[in-house]
Amino acid sequence: KASDETGVMLWSLHLPFDGRLSIAHAEKEVRERSVSMNLELMKKAADVGIAHSVIHPGTEPTAPQDRAERLKESAENLHLLAEAGLKLGMTLCVEELPRTCPGNCSAEMAQLLSAHPALRSCFDTNHLLGESHEDYLNAVGSSIVTLHVSDYDFIDERHMLPGEGKVD
C-alpha cells in the first residue's frame, strides 16, 4: 500500500539467508525447509507485484571436500525455485557470494545459472574476492538483471558506501 501511495516500485525481494536456511545445506531437512519457505515468500512477493527474488546459493563455511555436493544441491534447488518463479511471473536471481560460499566466482556462478534457463543473477559489487570485476562481468554479465552496489577493500566484503573503498 505504501509503495502504491508513494509511487515507489518494489523491484525485488531478497530471500532470507543464514546457516539454518540454506538451499545447499548438508542436511536434507534444512534444504527442504529452506525451499518451502522461499516458495512461500516468492508467492507473497508475486502477489504484491514484485517481479524478482534474490537468493543466496548457499552459505559458509563450505569445506573444499564438500564443495561439489553443496553446488549440486544448490543447483537442484535453484531449478525447483526457478520453475516456481516462472509460474508466478517472477525471475529468480542468484547472488554471487564471497569467501567459501558456493557461487564465489564466475565459474561456479555459470554452473549454478545453468541449472535452469530462467535463472538470472544479482551482481553484488562487494563480494568478489578471487577475480576482478571485469573478468567476472565478461564471464557472466549477460545474466545480470539486478545489482547490490557497495564498496570494499578487496580483502573482505565491507558494505561501504560507493567511493569509500577500492571499486572503480
Backbone bond lengths (Angstrom), bond angles and torsions (degrees), N, CA, C in turn:
res aa  C-N    CA-C-N  psi(-1)  N-CA   C-N-CA  omega(-1)  CA-C   N-CA-C  phi
1 K - - - 1.456 - - 1.528 110.04 -
2 A 1.340 116.63 -44.91 1.468 120.13 -179.14 1.528 110.91 -63.61
3 S 1.326 117.57 -38.91 1.463 118.85 179.43 1.522 110.67 -66.79
4 D 1.316 117.81 -39.03 1.464 121.07 176.87 1.531 110.94 -63.01
5 E 1.314 116.34 -43.13 1.468 121.08 -177.55 1.520 112.72 -67.70
6 T 1.326 117.10 -30.33 1.461 120.47 -177.01 1.525 113.78 -101.57
7 G 1.316 117.17 -7.36 1.460 120.81 -179.30 1.520 113.47 78.78
8 V 1.319 117.61 15.52 1.465 121.36 178.07 1.517 109.00 -85.66
9 M 1.339 116.12 125.86 1.453 119.89 178.23 1.526 109.44 -85.17
10 L 1.319 116.25 127.66 1.457 120.92 174.20 1.514 107.32 -82.88
11 W 1.320 116.58 108.81 1.463 122.70 -172.87 1.520 112.39 -86.01
12 S 1.349 115.48 -46.61 1.462 117.78 -173.67 1.516 111.44 -147.75
13 L 1.325 113.40 159.73 1.458 122.59 171.83 1.514 106.59 -117.03
14 H 1.335 116.71 129.04 1.459 119.65 173.75 1.516 106.76 -90.31
15 L 1.320 116.03 115.03 1.457 120.80 179.75 1.518 109.81 -66.78
16 P 1.332 117.85 149.20 1.464 120.69 -175.49 1.527 112.82 -65.03
17 F 1.324 114.75 154.10 1.459 119.93 -178.52 1.515 109.84 -150.30
18 D 1.273 115.38 139.15 1.460 125.56 167.21 1.526 106.13 -177.86
19 G 1.286 117.64 -178.91 1.455 121.36 -176.63 1.515 114.49 -62.80
20 R 1.330 116.71 -19.62 1.460 120.54 -179.24 1.518 113.16 -96.73
21 L 1.322 118.28 -0.98 1.463 121.62 -176.14 1.521 112.07 -130.62
22 S 1.288 117.23 35.08 1.450 120.91 -174.39 1.534 112.15 -92.42
23 I 1.331 115.39 132.87 1.471 119.88 175.74 1.517 111.33 -73.89
24 A 1.344 117.07 -5.31 1.469 122.17 178.91 1.523 111.71 -117.98
25 H 1.311 117.38 17.38 1.464 121.75 -177.09 1.523 110.91 -61.13
26 A 1.314 117.22 150.08 1.466 121.98 179.70 1.526 112.16 -65.04
27 E 1.322 117.47 -26.98 1.467 120.58 -179.56 1.525 110.63 -94.03
28 K 1.317 115.41 126.20 1.465 121.76 -177.77 1.531 111.89 -56.87
29 E 1.329 117.33 -41.03 1.462 120.78 -178.50 1.527 111.43 -62.21
30 V 1.307 117.00 -37.73 1.469 120.75 178.74 1.524 109.55 -68.16
31 R 1.324 117.15 -43.68 1.478 120.28 177.72 1.519 110.26 -59.08
32 E 1.332 116.45 -46.61 1.467 120.48 -178.54 1.528 111.41 -63.33
33 R 1.331 117.57 -42.31 1.462 121.58 177.79 1.533 110.06 -63.37
34 S 1.316 116.44 -39.96 1.470 120.89 179.53 1.523 111.25 -64.56
35 V 1.323 116.48 -45.52 1.469 120.09 178.97 1.523 110.11 -62.83
36 S 1.317 116.88 -44.76 1.465 120.83 -179.56 1.530 111.46 -60.42
37 M 1.334 117.20 -47.10 1.454 120.14 179.47 1.526 111.16 -64.28
38 N 1.332 116.98 -41.16 1.465 119.75 178.48 1.523 111.08 -62.54
39 L 1.329 117.41 -39.98 1.466 120.54 177.88 1.530 111.00 -60.94
40 E 1.313 116.66 -44.19 1.467 120.47 179.30 1.526 111.01 -61.73
41 L 1.318 116.56 -43.97 1.467 120.09 179.85 1.523 111.48 -67.34
42 M 1.319 116.89 -38.17 1.466 120.14 177.08 1.527 110.78 -62.43
43 K 1.326 117.38 -40.94 1.469 121.08 177.90 1.524 110.79 -61.98
44 K 1.322 116.58 -45.99 1.463 120.34 179.67 1.526 111.09 -63.30
45 A 1.327 116.31 -41.38 1.462 119.82 178.90 1.530 110.95 -64.47
46 A 1.323 116.29 -43.56 1.471 120.10 179.39 1.530 110.39 -62.28
47 D 1.322 117.16 -36.56 1.464 121.25 -179.95 1.519 112.90 -61.44
48 V 1.335 117.29 -27.49 1.466 119.79 179.17 1.526 111.88 -102.96
49 G 1.331 116.68 11.36 1.456 120.49 172.75 1.512 116.49 92.87
50 I 1.322 117.77 9.21 1.466 120.00 177.12 1.524 108.02 -77.53
51 A 1.320 116.83 126.94 1.462 120.81 -172.31 1.525 114.86 -102.30
52 H 1.340 118.00 -5.09 1.464 121.28 -177.97 1.524 110.26 -135.14
53 S 1.313 116.33 136.93 1.464 121.72 170.92 1.516 107.80 -119.51
54 V 1.323 115.89 134.16 1.464 122.02 177.98 1.527 107.70 -102.55
55 I 1.319 115.73 133.02 1.457 120.56 -177.52 1.518 111.29 -132.44
56 H 1.327 115.41 143.00 1.464 120.98 171.13 1.525 107.78 -84.33
57 P 1.331 118.00 134.02 1.471 120.29 -178.75 1.520 114.00 -78.66
58 G 1.321 118.34 0.33 1.457 121.67 179.02 1.513 109.91 169.90
59 T 1.311 115.48 -169.76 1.460 121.47 179.28 1.522 108.69 -136.54
60 E 1.293 114.64 -176.75 1.452 119.66 177.39 1.517 110.22 -130.29
61 P 1.296 116.01 166.21 1.465 127.20 2.59 1.526 111.86 -76.73
62 T 1.308 115.47 143.42 1.457 122.15 173.49 1.521 106.80 -114.62
63 A 1.316 115.90 111.86 1.464 121.14 -178.45 1.524 110.20 -70.42
64 P 1.317 118.14 145.14 1.466 121.00 -179.48 1.539 113.32 -51.89
65 Q 1.320 117.35 -39.51 1.464 119.88 -178.15 1.529 112.48 -72.11
66 D 1.335 118.25 -15.62 1.464 122.40 179.50 1.524 113.00 -101.80
67 R 1.324 116.69 -7.30 1.463 121.50 -170.66 1.530 113.38 -58.23
68 A 1.304 117.93 -47.55 1.469 121.04 -178.08 1.526 110.81 -60.52
69 E 1.316 117.17 -41.78 1.468 120.65 179.66 1.520 111.52 -67.88
70 R 1.333 117.76 -40.74 1.471 120.45 178.46 1.530 110.70 -64.58
71 L 1.330 117.39 -39.30 1.465 120.66 177.29 1.528 110.86 -65.93
72 K 1.300 116.96 -39.10 1.477 121.39 178.24 1.525 110.65 -63.41
73 E 1.334 116.52 -48.14 1.467 120.27 179.33 1.528 110.55 -62.42
74 S 1.320 116.48 -42.10 1.455 120.48 178.80 1.523 110.83 -60.46
75 A 1.320 117.05 -48.51 1.469 120.79 -178.96 1.525 111.61 -60.34
76 E 1.322 116.86 -41.49 1.469 119.58 179.26 1.524 111.23 -62.23
77 N 1.324 116.92 -42.29 1.457 119.98 -179.45 1.522 112.45 -76.23
78 L 1.315 117.38 -31.87 1.468 119.42 173.04 1.519 110.50 -62.32
79 H 1.323 116.99 -38.53 1.470 121.11 176.91 1.535 110.13 -59.65
80 L 1.330 116.37 -49.07 1.474 120.24 179.89 1.524 111.44 -59.77
81 L 1.318 116.33 -45.01 1.464 120.13 -178.18 1.525 112.17 -70.31
82 A 1.314 117.54 -34.64 1.473 120.15 176.80 1.526 110.36 -65.98
83 E 1.322 116.72 -39.75 1.478 120.65 176.26 1.521 110.27 -60.09
84 A 1.322 115.95 -46.63 1.460 120.09 178.46 1.523 110.23 -62.39
85 G 1.319 116.76 -40.68 1.457 120.50 178.36 1.517 112.34 -59.37
86 L 1.317 116.86 -41.39 1.466 120.15 177.41 1.520 111.04 -56.93
87 K 1.321 116.55 -45.34 1.471 121.26 -179.52 1.517 111.58 -65.45
88 L 1.324 117.03 -27.68 1.462 121.43 -179.70 1.528 112.82 -91.09
89 G 1.333 117.05 -5.86 1.461 120.31 -174.76 1.518 111.98 74.78
90 M 1.318 115.99 30.22 1.455 121.98 -175.31 1.522 110.64 -122.23
91 T 1.322 116.26 142.41 1.459 122.51 176.53 1.522 108.78 -97.15
92 L 1.331 116.67 129.38 1.453 121.79 176.18 1.528 108.22 -92.91
93 C 1.330 115.95 124.53 1.461 122.84 -175.63 1.527 109.85 -114.35
94 V 1.315 116.94 118.41 1.456 122.79 -178.19 1.526 108.65 -88.68
95 E 1.325 115.74 126.47 1.464 121.04 -178.68 1.528 110.69 -94.01
96 E 1.330 116.34 130.27 1.469 118.77 174.46 1.516 108.48 -70.40
97 L 1.326 115.48 148.37 1.461 121.10 -172.47 1.520 111.31 -126.87
98 P 1.334 117.60 163.58 1.468 120.32 -178.17 1.527 113.84 -90.47
99 R 1.297 114.48 -179.95 1.468 126.09 169.76 1.531 112.51 51.27
100 T 1.333 117.35 -123.12 1.470 120.88 -174.89 1.517 112.91 -94.96
101 C 1.317 117.98 3.65 1.467 120.50 -179.27 1.524 110.93 -64.01
102 P 1.336 117.45 148.34 1.464 119.50 169.86 1.537 109.35 -59.53
103 G 1.316 116.67 141.96 1.459 120.29 -179.97 1.511 112.92 81.46
104 N 1.335 117.68 33.22 1.465 120.48 -176.73 1.529 113.41 -94.43
105 C 1.339 117.86 9.86 1.465 121.67 178.63 1.527 108.91 -156.38
106 S 1.307 116.14 166.68 1.464 120.25 -177.18 1.526 112.52 -63.08
107 A 1.331 118.28 -35.45 1.474 119.93 179.80 1.523 110.83 -63.37
108 E 1.335 116.86 -45.02 1.462 119.23 178.79 1.523 111.32 -69.76
109 M 1.306 117.18 -37.59 1.467 118.90 177.55 1.525 111.19 -63.70
110 A 1.317 117.17 -41.57 1.474 120.00 177.18 1.523 110.20 -60.98
111 Q 1.315 116.45 -41.27 1.462 120.80 177.85 1.531 110.83 -61.66
112 L 1.316 117.18 -47.20 1.464 121.27 -179.62 1.520 111.75 -65.49
113 L 1.323 116.64 -43.70 1.464 120.46 -178.91 1.523 112.31 -65.58
114 S 1.329 116.98 -23.93 1.472 119.85 178.94 1.526 112.29 -75.64
115 A 1.335 117.79 -3.86 1.461 121.32 -179.70 1.528 112.11 -66.82
116 H 1.329 117.52 -22.63 1.471 121.18 178.84 1.528 108.48 -160.19
117 P 1.334 117.69 136.86 1.473 119.33 -177.48 1.533 114.57 -64.77
118 A 1.333 118.00 -18.93 1.464 120.40 -179.60 1.529 112.99 -85.86
119 L 1.320 118.04 -10.96 1.473 120.26 -179.45 1.522 110.82 -67.09
120 R 1.315 114.89 139.81 1.449 122.53 174.37 1.526 107.54 -128.36
121 S 1.334 116.88 -177.25 1.456 117.90 -177.52 1.517 112.61 -129.14
122 C 1.323 112.60 156.50 1.453 123.80 171.60 1.523 105.54 -109.69
123 F 1.316 116.73 119.91 1.461 120.52 178.87 1.516 108.91 -92.14
124 D 1.326 116.13 117.91 1.460 121.90 175.45 1.521 107.42 -99.70
125 T 1.315 116.22 112.74 1.469 121.37 -174.52 1.525 113.27 -68.64
126 N 1.314 117.41 -4.33 1.459 124.30 -174.60 1.529 112.75 -107.44
127 H 1.322 118.26 1.79 1.467 119.87 -170.44 1.520 116.11 -106.38
128 L 1.299 120.13 -18.72 1.468 119.95 -174.80 1.522 111.26 -75.29
129 L 1.320 115.56 123.92 1.454 120.44 178.61 1.520 112.51 -120.33
130 G 1.325 118.07 -18.36 1.458 120.42 -174.70 1.514 115.46 -110.68
131 E 1.324 117.76 -3.56 1.467 120.96 178.04 1.523 108.95 -153.78
132 S 1.304 115.91 161.95 1.463 120.20 -177.94 1.526 110.59 -75.06
133 H 1.319 114.93 158.74 1.462 119.70 174.99 1.519 110.04 -59.14
134 E 1.324 116.35 -41.83 1.464 120.60 -178.76 1.530 111.58 -60.45
135 D 1.323 117.33 -47.12 1.463 120.14 179.34 1.527 111.17 -63.47
136 Y 1.325 116.11 -42.25 1.457 120.52 179.01 1.535 110.54 -61.51
137 L 1.320 116.21 -48.52 1.469 120.03 -178.37 1.526 112.16 -65.22
138 N 1.314 117.46 -35.48 1.459 119.84 176.02 1.521 111.47 -64.33
139 A 1.328 117.06 -32.82 1.462 120.84 -177.04 1.528 113.19 -81.88
140 V 1.321 118.63 -43.35 1.474 120.19 -173.39 1.528 113.55 -129.24
141 G 1.313 117.09 10.59 1.463 120.77 -175.86 1.513 115.44 -57.12
142 S 1.318 117.80 -31.43 1.468 119.59 -178.65 1.525 112.61 -68.41
143 S 1.317 118.27 -13.98 1.464 121.11 -179.92 1.532 112.65 -91.01
144 I 1.315 117.75 -9.12 1.469 121.45 -173.25 1.525 110.74 -77.12
145 V 1.345 115.21 127.59 1.461 120.54 175.89 1.528 112.82 -124.80
146 T 1.327 116.86 -6.85 1.459 119.99 178.76 1.528 108.88 -154.22
147 L 1.322 116.21 160.67 1.469 121.90 -174.11 1.517 112.10 -130.33
148 H 1.317 115.30 152.41 1.457 124.13 161.63 1.527 104.41 -119.17
149 V 1.310 116.69 114.52 1.457 120.50 -173.75 1.527 110.47 -110.06
150 S 1.303 114.62 118.00 1.465 122.22 170.94 1.521 107.22 -156.76
151 D 1.299 116.36 174.07 1.457 121.50 -174.46 1.523 109.81 -113.75
152 Y 1.331 116.08 164.87 1.465 121.74 178.25 1.509 110.15 -161.79
153 D 1.330 115.61 179.98 1.458 122.06 -173.40 1.529 114.07 -101.15
154 F 1.314 118.94 7.94 1.470 126.09 -177.24 1.528 112.65 68.71
155 I 1.330 117.04 7.63 1.461 121.19 176.59 1.525 109.71 -101.73
156 D 1.332 116.39 -43.11 1.451 122.38 176.90 1.521 107.62 -157.52
157 E 1.324 116.55 162.40 1.456 118.81 177.77 1.525 108.80 -62.46
158 R 1.329 116.44 141.69 1.467 120.52 -176.43 1.527 112.33 -131.75
159 H 1.307 118.43 -21.69 1.465 123.29 -178.06 1.524 112.25 54.76
160 M 1.334 114.57 44.26 1.463 120.74 176.66 1.534 108.97 -80.46
161 L 1.312 115.75 161.09 1.458 119.59 173.08 1.528 108.71 -66.26
162 P 1.340 117.61 146.92 1.466 119.36 177.28 1.524 110.88 -53.93
163 G 1.330 115.49 135.33 1.457 121.99 -179.06 1.521 113.85 96.49
164 E 1.330 117.52 -13.39 1.469 120.72 -179.28 1.523 112.62 -90.66
165 G 1.317 117.73 -11.55 1.464 121.50 -178.88 1.519 110.67 -118.57
166 K 1.341 115.70 -142.24 1.457 120.93 -173.62 1.519 115.37 -112.45
167 V 1.329 118.83 0.32 1.462 120.42 179.69 1.517 109.15 -66.90
168 D 1.343 116.15 131.52 1.463 121.10 178.70 1.522 108.60 -77.47
